[in-house]
Amino acid sequence: MSFVEKWDKAFDARDRDALAALLDDEFVFVRHQSGKEIPKEDMLNMWTSDGPRVVLNNYRVIYENDDIVVTHRFIDFPSGDKEAVLGVINLKNGKGIRMETGATPMTS
């Protein structure tokens, strides 16, 4: 199973242990709006918390190898906002070490 397949399964299930196993201890998520780096534990809390979820539409993997994953999707947020999001996950020893997104707001 590829990294993306494992990631999607764990993310959809809000499986904290499975997500944590896919991320390096030094993992950071870089916010596209501010450039702020968010550590692994904070992102795990966000991704696995109860409550409204984002809706991913037209999700596709553009490229994946042992070093990098590049994805694109349209996201509907609980707030009603919509964005087209390009995501990049840098991999190290089969685990995510850095994730960064670039987003374009979409109008209705």
DOLOGU-203584 format. One record per atom (N, C-alpha, C, O, CB): y negated, x, z negated; residue in one letter. Coordinates in steps of 0.05 Angstrom, whole numbers, padded with zeros to 5 digits, always signed. Each point is the difference from the previous one (the first is absolute). Glycine has a CB too. Layout:
! residues N
YXZa
...
END
This chain:
! residues 108
+00023+00017+00000m
-00023-00017+00000m
-00025+00018+00000m
-00001+00019-00015m
+00026-00056-00010m
-00044+00031+00042s
-00025+00016+00002s
-00017-00004-00025s
+00003-00019-00015s
-00001+00016+00066s
-00022+00020-00054f
-00019-00002-00022f
-00014-00028+00002f
-00002-00013-00021f
-00005+00063+00020f
-00001-00058+00024v
-00015-00025+00004v
+00018-00024-00008v
-00009-00018-00013v
-00019+00039+00049v
+00053-00020-00028e
+00019-00022-00007e
+00003-00002-00030e
+00000-00022-00011e
+00024+00028+00055e
-00020+00017-00057k
+00002+00000-00030k
-00026-00010-00013k
+00001-00016-00018k
+00032+00054+00021k
-00056-00029+00008w
-00026-00007-00011w
-00004-00030+00002w
-00007-00014-00019w
-00011+00059+00031w
+00023-00056+00012d
-00004-00029+00005d
+00017-00017-00019d
-00010-00019-00011d
-00001+00029+00059d
+00036-00002-00051k
+00018-00015-00018k
-00010+00000-00029k
-00001-00020-00013k
+00040+00032+00044k
-00046+00012-00040a
-00010+00003-00028a
-00026-00014-00004a
-00004-00014-00020a
+00028+00057+00017a
-00043-00041+00022f
-00026-00012-00002f
+00002-00031+00000f
-00012-00013-00017f
-00008+00053+00041f
+00036-00051-00006d
+00004-00029+00001d
+00012-00011-00026d
-00007-00022-00008d
+00012+00026+00058d
+00012+00012-00062a
+00013-00009-00025a
-00016+00007-00025a
+00008-00008-00022a
+00036+00013+00045a
-00066+00009-00020r
-00016+00009-00023r
+00017+00016-00019r
-00002-00002-00024r
-00028-00037+00028r
+00048+00056+00008d
+00019+00015-00015d
-00012+00027-00008d
-00001+00019+00015d
+00039-00041+00009d
-00049+00023-00049r
-00014+00023-00010r
+00017+00026+00001r
-00009+00021+00009r
-00018-00052-00038r
+00052+00029+00020d
+00018+00023+00000d
+00005+00011+00028d
-00001+00024+00004d
+00022-00041-00046d
-00016-00001+00060a
+00005+00008+00028a
-00025+00013+00013a
+00002+00020+00013a
+00033-00057-00009a
-00058+00025-00009l
-00025+00011+00011l
-00005+00028-00013l
-00007+00019+00014l
-00012-00065-00006l
+00022+00048-00034a
-00004+00025-00014a
+00018+00022+00011a
-00009+00023+00002a
-00005-00048-00043a
+00039+00018+00047a
+00019+00019+00011a
-00008+00010+00027a
+00008+00022+00009a
+00027-00044-00035a
-00051+00007+00041l
-00009+00008+00027l
-00026+00017-00001l
-00008+00010+00021l
+00029-00052-00004l
-00033+00045-00040l
-00025+00014-00002l
+00003+00026-00017l
+00012+00000-00021l
-00037-00044+00026l
+00013+00065+00005d
-00002+00025-00014d
-00016-00004-00026d
-00018-00017-00001d
+00022+00043+00044d
+00001-00010-00063d
-00015-00003-00025d
-00030+00006+00004d
-00016-00010-00016d
+00057+00024-00009d
-00048+00001+00045e
-00028+00007+00006e
-00012-00020+00020e
-00023+00006+00010e
+00034+00042-00019e
+00002-00069+00015f
-00010-00020+00019f
-00028-00010-00006f
-00007-00004-00024f
+00054-00010+00032f
-00064+00012+00012v
-00026-00013-00002v
-00004-00019+00023v
+00009+00004+00023v
-00028+00036-00047v
+00005-00062+00018f
-00009-00019+00021f
-00030+00004+00003f
-00014+00000-00020f
+00051-00034+00010f
-00046+00038+00034v
-00029+00004+00005v
-00012-00025+00011v
+00008-00010+00021v
+00000+00059-00012v
-00027-00060-00024r
-00013-00025+00008r
-00018+00005+00025r
-00016+00019+00000r
+00017-00036-00048r
+00002+00001+00068h
-00015+00004+00025h
-00029-00005-00003h
-00017+00012+00013h
+00058-00024+00012h
-00049-00006-00043q
-00028-00007-00003q
-00016+00022-00015q
-00022+00006+00007q
+00035-00054-00008q
+00000+00060-00019s
-00015+00019-00017s
+00010+00029+00000s
-00014+00018-00008s
+00005-00057-00020s
+00033+00043+00038g
+00012+00026-00001g
+00012+00007-00027g
+00010+00022-00004g
-00043-00008+00039g
+00031-00033-00054k
+00011+00004-00027k
+00030+00003+00001k
+00014-00015+00014k
-00053-00011-00034k
+00050+00046+00005e
+00029+00004-00002e
+00011-00015-00024e
-00011+00003-00022e
+00006+00042+00045e
+00025-00061-00018i
+00013-00016-00022i
+00028+00012-00004i
+00015+00002+00019i
-00042-00044-00007i
+00034+00048-00037p
+00026+00013-00005p
+00024-00020+00002p
-00004-00024+00000p
-00020+00056-00030p
+00047-00020+00031k
+00025-00015+00003k
+00003-00023-00019k
+00005-00023+00009k
+00016+00065+00007k
-00024-00038-00042e
+00005-00021-00020e
-00019-00024+00004e
+00009-00023-00003e
+00007+00058-00029e
-00041-00029+00038d
-00019-00022+00005d
+00008-00017+00025d
-00003-00024+00000d
-00034+00052-00022d
+00046-00014+00043m
+00008-00015+00024m
+00026-00015-00005m
+00002-00023+00009m
-00024+00058+00019m
+00040-00024-00043l
+00025-00015-00007l
-00007-00025-00016l
+00011-00021+00005l
+00015+00064-00006l
-00045-00041-00017n
-00009-00024-00015n
-00011-00021+00019n
+00005-00024-00003n
-00015+00053-00037n
-00006-00020+00059m
-00013-00019+00019m
+00021-00013+00018m
+00000-00024+00004m
-00042+00052-00006m
+00060-00012+00013w
+00020-00009+00019w
+00021-00018-00012w
+00012-00017+00014w
-00020+00058+00011w
+00013-00038-00051t
+00022-00015-00013t
-00009-00022-00019t
+00017-00012-00013t
+00010+00053+00018t
-00053-00045-00008s
-00010-00020-00018s
+00006-00028+00010s
+00002-00005+00024s
-00038+00037-00040s
+00038-00051-00003d
+00002-00028+00008d
-00026-00010+00011d
-00021+00013-00004d
+00056-00021-00032d
-00035-00014+00049g
-00025-00011+00010g
+00000-00001+00031g
+00020+00007+00013g
-00043+00009-00054g
+00000-00024+00052p
-00002-00003+00029p
+00005+00027+00014p
-00007+00021-00010p
-00026-00058+00003p
+00045+00035+00030r
+00006+00023+00016r
-00015-00001+00026r
-00008-00021+00009r
+00054+00025-00029r
-00050+00019+00032v
-00011+00001+00027v
+00021-00010+00019v
+00024+00002-00006v
-00055+00036-00005v
+00023-00048+00034v
+00019-00009+00021v
-00003+00020+00023v
-00021+00004+00011v
+00019-00053-00025v
+00025+00062+00021l
+00000+00019+00022l
+00008-00014+00025l
+00021-00014+00001l
-00009+00052-00032l
-00028-00035+00052n
+00006-00012+00026n
+00002+00021+00022n
-00014+00020-00001n
-00010-00062-00014n
+00041+00037+00034n
+00003+00018+00023n
+00003+00029-00009n
-00011+00018+00012n
-00017-00049+00015n
+00044+00035-00047y
+00005+00027-00011y
+00018+00016+00019y
+00020-00010+00011y
-00024-00008-00058y
-00004+00042+00053r
+00016+00017+00017r
-00003+00030-00008r
-00020+00008-00010r
+00015-00042+00047r
+00026+00048-00032v
+00001+00029-00005v
-00007+00013+00027v
+00013-00003+00020v
+00022-00001-00057v
-00057+00019+00037i
-00009+00014+00024i
+00016+00026+00003i
+00007+00007+00022i
-00053-00028-00026i
+00050+00035-00019y
+00014+00025+00002y
+00012+00006-00028y
-00013-00005-00020y
-00018+00022+00056y
+00055-00005-00036e
+00012+00008-00025e
+00018+00024+00006e
+00016+00000+00018e
-00017-00047-00036e
-00002+00068+00001n
+00018+00023+00001n
+00003+00010-00029n
-00007-00015-00019n
-00006+00028+00067n
+00024+00011-00052d
+00004+00009-00028d
-00025+00008-00014d
+00001+00006-00024d
+00043+00010+00039d
-00067-00014-00001d
-00025+00009-00012d
-00021-00022-00002d
-00018+00002-00017d
+00028+00042+00035d
-00008-00065-00002i
-00022-00019+00001i
+00009-00027+00010i
+00019-00003+00016i
-00051+00040-00008i
+00019-00058-00018v
+00004-00028+00009v
-00027-00011+00007v
-00019+00003-00015v
+00061-00009-00014v
-00044-00006+00053v
-00025-00013+00008v
+00006-00029+00006v
+00018-00006+00016v
-00037+00050+00003v
+00004-00062-00031t
+00005-00029+00003t
-00026-00014+00007t
-00022+00010-00004t
+00060-00008-00028t
-00035-00026+00043h
-00023-00018+00005h
+00008-00028-00007h
+00023-00008+00004h
-00040+00038+00033h
-00001-00045-00048r
+00005-00028-00008r
-00027-00014-00003r
-00021+00012-00002r
+00064+00000-00021r
-00041-00038+00023f
-00023-00017-00007f
+00007-00011-00028f
+00022-00009-00005f
-00033-00004+00054f
-00009+00014-00067i
+00005-00009-00027i
-00019-00023-00007i
-00024+00001+00005i
+00038+00046-00018i
-00002-00068+00002d
-00015-00022-00011d
+00000+00003-00031d
+00021+00000-00012d
-00009-00031+00051d
-00036+00034-00051f
-00002+00004-00028f
-00003-00027-00015f
-00009-00019+00012f
-00012+00064-00004f
+00029-00046-00033p
-00003-00025-00016p
-00028-00011+00000p
-00005-00024-00003p
+00043+00039-00025p
-00058+00003+00031s
-00028-00008+00000s
-00008-00014+00026s
-00022-00013+00001s
+00012+00052-00030s
+00027-00038+00049g
-00006-00012+00026g
-00009+00021+00021g
-00002-00006+00023g
-00011-00036-00047g
+00007+00066+00014d
-00008+00021+00019d
+00024+00008+00017d
+00023-00002-00009d
-00058+00019-00024d
+00029-00007+00057k
+00021+00009+00018k
-00008+00027+00011k
-00024+00004+00007k
+00037-00052+00006k
+00006+00066-00010e
-00005+00027+00010e
+00022+00009+00019e
+00023-00008-00004e
-00049+00019-00038e
+00019+00005+00062a
+00019+00015+00015a
+00003+00027-00013a
-00021+00014-00003a
+00010-00039+00047a
+00035+00033-00051v
+00003+00024-00017v
+00019+00020+00013v
+00023-00007+00007v
-00032-00020-00048v
-00001+00051+00044l
+00017+00023+00009l
+00007+00016-00025l
-00018+00007-00015l
-00004-00005+00062l
+00048+00002-00051g
+00008+00014-00024g
+00015+00026+00007g
+00015+00000+00020g
-00012-00043-00044g
-00007+00063+00008v
+00014+00026+00004v
+00012+00008-00027v
-00014+00000-00020v
-00017+00014+00058v
+00057-00008-00038i
+00013+00011-00023i
+00011+00028+00006i
+00016+00003+00018i
-00003-00050-00034i
-00024+00067+00002n
+00011+00027+00003n
+00024+00002-00018n
+00000-00008-00023n
-00046+00027+00033n
+00068-00007+00001l
+00025+00002-00015l
+00005+00030-00007l
-00007+00018+00015l
+00025-00058+00009l
-00005+00043-00047k
+00007+00027-00010k
+00028-00003-00012k
+00004-00015-00020k
-00053+00030+00011k
+00069-00001+00020n
+00027-00002-00010n
+00010-00029+00000n
+00014-00008-00019n
-00021+00049-00008n
+00000-00057+00047g
+00009-00027+00003g
-00015-00021-00017g
+00007-00023+00000g
+00036+00043+00010g
-00064-00011-00025k
-00015-00018-00017k
-00029+00000+00009k
-00011+00019+00010k
+00043-00011-00049k
-00045-00031+00034g
-00029-00002+00006g
-00016+00017-00019g
+00004-00002-00024g
+00003-00044+00041g
-00024+00062-00007i
-00018+00017-00016i
-00029-00009+00001i
-00015+00004-00018i
+00047+00035+00026i
-00039-00052+00015r
-00028-00009+00004r
+00001-00023+00019r
+00013+00000+00020r
-00032+00046-00029r
+00003-00067+00002m
-00003-00023+00018m
-00029-00005+00003m
-00016+00000-00019m
+00060-00020+00004m
-00052+00015+00040e
-00028-00006+00006e
-00001-00021+00021e
+00017-00002+00017e
-00031+00049-00029e
-00006-00064+00009t
-00003-00022+00019t
-00028+00001+00013t
-00019+00010-00012t
+00052-00038-00014t
-00035+00016+00049g
-00026-00005+00013g
+00001-00029+00008g
+00019-00009+00011g
-00024+00057+00006g
-00017-00062-00023a
+00001-00029+00005a
-00025-00009+00014a
-00022+00011-00003a
+00049-00017-00038a
-00023-00015+00057t
-00022-00013+00014t
-00001-00029-00008t
+00020-00014+00004t
-00017+00046+00035t
-00025-00042-00051p
-00001-00028-00007p
+00002-00017+00025p
-00011+00006+00021p
-00018+00005-00061p
+00044-00033+00037m
+00004-00019+00023m
-00015-00026-00007m
+00000-00009-00022m
+00045+00030+00033m
-00059-00031+00009t
-00013-00026-00003t
+00018-00022+00009t
+00017+00004+00017t
-00062+00018-00011t
+00040-00045-00017s
+00017-00024+00008s
-00006-00009+00027s
+00012-00020+00010s
-00009+00007-00057s
END
